Structure formats: structure tokens, C-alpha cells
Amino acid sequence: MAKEKFERNKPHVNVGTIGHVDHGKISVEVTLIAPIAMEEGLRFAIREGGRTVGAGVVAKIIE
């Protein structure tokens, strides 16, 4: 039985991350390279190489 071909159907967003040593709160403004559905209060994670390198909550959407 042949395997089905993998097809990526979720949007992929490349986001630059900022190192932060003392684990305090920071604000980051991000410009997405592809449109995705989001709303204020949405939780998100930034992953790199299979590891979570950042996480947060959408505080404000700027159009």
C-alpha cells in the first residue's frame, strides 16, 4: 500500500524572533507574509526547528 503524498495546507509564516534573557514581557510588531485568520486574544507559538522559541497572545490587530 503506497503512502499518500504529504501536502502542506496550513499557512506558514516566517517571523523574526527577538532574544530576551530575563523572561519579562516584551512587545513585538509583526508583519505577516501571508494572510491568516486571527483575532485579539488568540494564543500563538513561534516554533523553530521543532522547538517552541516563543509564545504569546494577540493583543491588537493593526490593519
C-alpha positions in Angstrom: 0.0 0.0 0.0 1.6 3.3 -1.1 1.7 6.2 1.3 -0.3 9.3 0.5 1.8 12.3 -0.7 2.2 14.9 2.1 0.5 18.1 1.2 1.0 21.2 3.4 -2.3 23.0 3.6 -1.8 25.3 6.6 -0.2 28.7 6.1 3.4 29.0 7.0 4.6 32.3 8.5 8.2 33.3 8.8 8.6 35.6 11.8 11.9 37.1 13.1 12.3 36.5 16.9 14.0 38.7 19.5 16.1 37.1 22.2 15.0 38.0 25.7 17.1 36.7 28.6 15.1 37.7 31.7 11.8 36.4 30.6 10.0 39.7 31.0 7.1 41.0 28.9 8.0 42.5 25.5 6.0 44.0 22.7 6.7 42.9 19.1 5.0 44.2 16.0 5.0 41.6 13.2 4.1 41.9 9.5 2.8 38.6 8.1 4.0 37.5 4.7 0.8 35.6 4.1 -2.8 36.3 5.3 -4.1 34.2 8.1 -7.2 34.4 10.2 -6.7 35.8 13.7 -8.5 37.8 16.4 -7.5 39.6 19.5 -6.9 37.2 22.4 -5.7 34.4 20.1 -2.8 32.4 21.6 0.2 31.6 19.3 3.5 29.9 19.4 6.7 30.6 17.4 8.4 27.4 16.5 11.9 26.9 15.1 13.5 23.5 14.3 10.7 21.7 16.1 11.1 23.6 19.3 8.9 26.4 20.7 11.1 29.5 20.9 8.3 32.0 21.8 4.7 32.2 22.7 2.2 34.9 23.3 -1.3 36.4 22.8 -2.5 38.7 20.1 -3.1 42.0 21.9 -4.1 44.2 19.0 -4.6 43.9 15.3 -3.4 46.8 13.2 -4.9 47.0 9.7 
